[in-house]
């Protein structure tokens, strides 16, 4: 097998590959549509419920309240599909502005009505039930709106969120009203901008003040929620290790990427000081706090390979930026204070520091019904400052009581962040996990709306219980604030391995910083250990897409495989259909195409926190497969916009095409480590990955889809929720999504010259393509590694 290393390649669709989406849909009525007496009964009941709500809005008008009237519309669970949601929104639409503001739960819409006359318009539509049968069939009931209000006797500190009325002036006015009401009732508050779209108030009860008084105020109708304020704290249980590690020193002639450590501070010990930037945040930090956690995290990021004597990351050194966002070490900090500290550190240094490690978690599990405020804040930061945050999944101690692992903590549901779980690197006498299997303490996914979190995992230690019930740990190595080599466990320490890998990729690329590209390359490289003792369908829940490879393996191909990167923006109304995908003919064996295909898609969905579990407002679907031939299409006909189409197309990323018996019999590396046949369907997953082996197709599908006369295509199309489309129309904005698609074609036998074959075909078909720009330094180190 050749050890030659060839850079992965960018390529771009041609003008002919960018097509317009054509209108479609069936004229047949759906089975769920109510008719006859059922429709009449539903419309009558909804009308009666609307009449009760009219009395409430009439009271509001009589008082000339500045708070818009809102109510809840409960929809059935099958009505979250975009087509059905549009019908419901149309029922309540009474002006150019959308009346549906957001979701209070997964199936509860918050609807705004500005007047009794507007309610009358809706009432008349309910009476005209035949014309509005789609919307009526989707609606279950209309009820009075009540904010989420959770009291806890153990705290006097809460956080409050107001409804987003989808209008800046309206929101600003209501914020002022809320602040005046809080002062009137002697409730102290602090306002924090978690993101551009989300303002949070920290409320503190005093001896005289009570939040219960707010329930009697007009402002209560504008509140989304009042809940206890989350608190954050860190602990570090470490053991002294007798090993020693040689101090590494930076090369003065080398340019290093900087990794920001959002933590408790970094001690200036001999191993770390040469790599630390002179500046830090805050600039006047006296470093009088407990820096144990931040120092350990930094040691793993910089010395992770050296301390374990492994090439897990493969970097040549990275600079460290100390951002002490948790200034009191193991003491608690309120969520709004932590977010404010992170925001200020990032804002001041984002031009120099593009990748940040955040190994801090709140001990609250994510919910299915909405994304956490912490996650929304982290997403907003990454959007605003063009950075990438690597976030820990969180630790769980349920194993000590023989319980199942808990779900990931709030913050680990951040859509833009790269979230990291932990796997065991060693196994002691009493440890519960086998080597390369998920650590007993590593929290599991999925995130809200079933998005895959964590995306990847890395080595963070092992743990178990001895015969006396005592908890024991087998930790990974790093440093204490006094410079000693110690060991500890946690997703806090698997995360900096991935963060340093991201910084290393950025360092080795002679390209503009691109968080989507870096995230896509890491996920694309990830694979599962051979001895993983977890059912196939549960792997992503525990490990995401697996453990990523070292930097040299990520950026290079061998002659027997090729990795193509499609980095683009997809505007609404258009899709990409590359009908001349350069599938290598060198993979044709015995008249059939062969090969292994790995596809990773990472995109930046439109985000809106007001939409609850529909926070991700856009989606991208991908198809890859073969077809019989191109066909000319008559653009003079209605609904035909594209002059060329495909006949006999088959998407080969569908699991149902593959033989279960073939897959069970395969025990090679691909079958054990890489195969992925997740059916994402129309789910709004911001990271998608497929890995298929064409040899595992059923015989019938092999004859139908893999003959040498078949052509190959790559199809990418965006989808937007109804709320995003309505908001864009109101604001006259063109919707689009940035995405990065990474696709590898590989000869499993390692014989065919796939790399040259695809490169030559790209030229012949007039595709723009180019190798990824890699610094000369890594090229030397990789070649040396290949000779070993």
FENNOR-V161948 format. One line per field, one symbol per residue. ss: DSSP state (h for helix, s for strand, l for the rest). phi: phi as a letter, one per 40 degrees, with the letter a starting at -180 (. if undefined). psi: psi as a letter, one per 40 degrees, with the letter a starting at -180 (. if undefined). A space follows every 50 residues. Layout:
BEGIN
ss=???
phi=???
psi=???
END
This chain:
BEGIN
ss=lllllsslssssllhhhssslllllllllllllllhhhhhhhhhhhhhhh hhhhhhhhhhhhllllllssssssslhhhhlhhhhhhhhhhhllllllls sssssllssssssllhhhhhhhhhhhhlllllhhhhhhsssssslllssl llllllsssssslllllhhhhhhhhhhhhhhhhhlllssssssssllsss ssssllllllhhhhhhlhhhhhssssssllssllllllssllllllllll lllllllssssssllllllhhhhllsllllsllllllllllhhhhhhhhh hhhhhhhhllllllllllssssssllllllllsshhhhhhhhhhhhhhhl llllsssslllsllslllllllhhhhhhhhhhhhhllsssssllsllhhh hlllllslsllllllllsssssslllllllsllllllslllslslllhhh lllllssssllsssslllllsssslsssslllllssssllhhhhhhhhhh hhhhhhhhslllllhhhhhhhhhhhlsllllllllhhhhhhhhlllslll hhhhhsslllsssssssssssllsssssllllllhhhssllssllsssss ssslllslhhhhhhlslsssssssssslsssslllllllllllsssslls slllhhhslhhhhhhlllhhhhhhlsllllllllllssssssshhhslhh hhhhhlslllsssssssssslhhhhhhhhhhllllsssssssssssllll lllhhhhhhhhhhhlllssssllslhhhhhhhhhhhhl
phi=.cbcbbccbcabccdcccbccccahcccccccccafcccccccccccccc cccccccccccccfcccdcbabbcbcccbccdcccccccccccbaccccc cibcacbbccbbbcacccccccdccccccccbccccccccabbccbccbb bbccabbbbbbccccfaccccccccccccccccdcgccabcbccacbabb bcbbcbdccacdcccccdcdcbccabadccbbabbbcbbcbccbbcccbc cccbbbcbbcbcachbcccdcbdcbccccabcccccfccccdccccdccc ccbdcccbfbbcbgcbhbcbbcbccbcbfcccacdcccccccccccdcbc ccbbbbbbbbbccbccbccaccccccccccccccbfbbbcbcchbbbccc bgcccccdcdhccccccccbcbbccabcdbccbcdgbdcccccbcccdfg ccaccabacbhbaabcccgccbbbcccabcccgccbbabicdbccccccc cccccdccccbcdaccccccccccccaccccccbddcbccccbgchbccc dccccbbcccaabbbbbabbcdgbabbccbccccccccbfgbcbhbbbbb bbbcccbacccfccdccaabbbbaabacacbcbcccccgbbbcbbbbgcb cccbcccbccccccccbcdcccbbdabcccfbccccbbababbcccccdc ccccbbccccbbbbbbacabcdcccccccccfbccabcabbbbbbbcccf bcccdcdcdccdcccgccaacccbcccccccccccccc
psi=hiehhhiiiiiiiideehiihiiaiiehhidehiibdddddddddddddd ddddddddddddefhehihiihhhiieeeeiddddddddddeheaeihdh dahdidfhihhhheiddddddddddddgdddfddddddhdihiihhihhh iheeiehiihhihhefhdddddddddddddddddefhiihhhgdidehhh hhhhiaddihdddddeidedeeidihihhiiiiiihhihhheiihhhiii hdeihiihhhhgaeihigiddddeehidiihidehefeiheddddddddd ddeddddefigddfieiiihhhhgegefbeiiiidddddddddddddded ddhehihgfhihfhiiideiiiddddddddddddegihhhhidiiheddd efiiiiiiiideehddihhhaiihdihadeidiiheihidehiiaaaife ihhidiiaheiiiahaeeehhiigiiiaiieeeihiiiiiededdedddd dddddddehfiihgddddddddddeiiiidfhfhideeddddebeahiii ddddeiiieeihhhhhhihhiheiihggefhghheeehhfeiiaihhhhh hhigihiheeebefdheiihiiihaiidiiiiiheeiiehdhehaihfih heehdeeihdddddeheiddddddhhfhgdbfighehihihihdeeiidd ddddeeideiiiihhhiiiiidddddddddefhhhihiihhhhhhihdef digdddddddddddefihiiihhiiddddddddddde.
END
